[in-house]
Amino acid sequence: MKEIKLTRRERKVFFDEAVRLHKADEAYKKADNLGFFLYVTLVVVFALALRLFVFEPIRVDGPSMEPTLFNDEQMFVEKCSYWFRTPERGEIVIVYYPGYTIPAVKRVIALPGETVAVTDGAVYINGEKLDESAYWDGYVLDGIWPFTVPEGSIFVMGDNRNVSKDSRNLLEVGPIPYYRIVGRALAVIWPFSFYRAL
């Protein structure tokens, strides 16, 4: 059988006619609409799953983490690493305080089994002064007696020590159980001009 060769114009005419026939076919239109709906649904579910389980942007609210983080900055927060390991001292974490519905941004100061105290204007872990020169160089006004962090919990504080409500408030906040940790702050992403890794 001899091969029929069509010009580009003839191929376009055939293609356009096929599209017209498809659009006139009700079954084709229904299938096309269903395919589009499923595609959009899949994209939305994927985006929500990413935000719920992998990462999300979180806004800094207030001055408690200055000078590391400032009010209204947006951070990129990843949620996966703590599935495989426990938090480490010095990491900036997003947590929920007991009874609160808004997350708090704080720094991990003490780990399970460690004893934390604030005396003479400084933080001590197991009796040794904590080197906080990278993010705090002031005098901590409020002290706390030695407190041992329970298993499965962390002790958090804001970098702006004297205006932060954190684990030092043992009645309202106290140590944060692992299940109340949302994730770890990786970078400031907004405003763009202040982008920086944390």
Long-range contacts (C-beta under 8 A, 24 or more apart in sequence): 53-79, 53-80, 54-78, 54-79, 54-80, 55-79, 55-80, 55-183, 56-183, 57-189, 57-190, 58-94, 58-103, 58-105, 58-182, 58-185, 60-105, 61-102, 61-105, 62-163, 63-160, 63-163, 64-104, 64-105, 64-106, 64-158, 64-159, 64-160, 64-163, 64-164, 64-165, 64-166, 65-92, 65-105, 65-106, 65-107, 65-158, 65-159, 65-160, 65-164, 66-159, 66-160, 67-135, 67-159, 67-160, 68-92, 68-107, 68-135, 68-159, 68-198, 69-105, 69-159, 69-185, 69-188, 69-198, 73-188, 73-190, 73-191, 73-194, 74-188, 74-189, 74-190, 75-105, 75-185, 75-186, 75-187, 75-188, 75-189, 75-198, 76-185, 76-186, 76-187, 76-188, 76-189, 77-182, 77-183, 77-184, 77-185, 77-186, 78-183, 78-184, 78-186, 79-182, 79-183, 79-184, 80-183, 81-183, 81-184, 82-178, 82-181, 82-183, 82-184, 86-111, 86-112, 86-178, 87-111, 87-154, 87-178, 87-181, 87-184, 89-125, 90-134, 91-184, 92-184, 92-185, 92-198, 93-154, 93-156, 93-181, 93-182, 93-183, 93-184, 93-185, 94-181, 94-182, 94-183, 94-184, 94-185, 95-156, 95-176, 95-180, 95-181, 95-182, 96-180, 96-182, 97-172, 97-173, 97-176, 97-180, 98-172, 98-173, 98-174, 98-180, 103-182, 104-156, 104-165, 104-166, 105-158, 105-185, 106-156, 106-157, 106-158, 106-164, 106-166, 106-167, 107-135, 107-156, 107-157, 107-158, 107-159, 108-154, 108-155, 108-156, 109-154, 109-155, 109-156, 109-157, 109-167, 110-149, 110-154, 110-155, 111-149, 111-154, 111-155, 112-149, 112-150, 112-151, 112-152, 112-153, 112-154, 113-148, 113-149, 113-151, 114-148, 114-149, 114-155, 115-146, 115-147, 115-148, 115-149, 116-144, 116-146, 116-147, 116-149, 116-155, 117-143, 117-144, 117-145, 117-146, 117-147, 118-142, 118-143, 118-144, 118-168, 119-143, 123-157, 135-159, 136-161, 138-162, 142-168, 144-168, 144-170, 149-175, 150-175, 152-177, 152-178, 153-177, 153-178, 154-178, 154-181
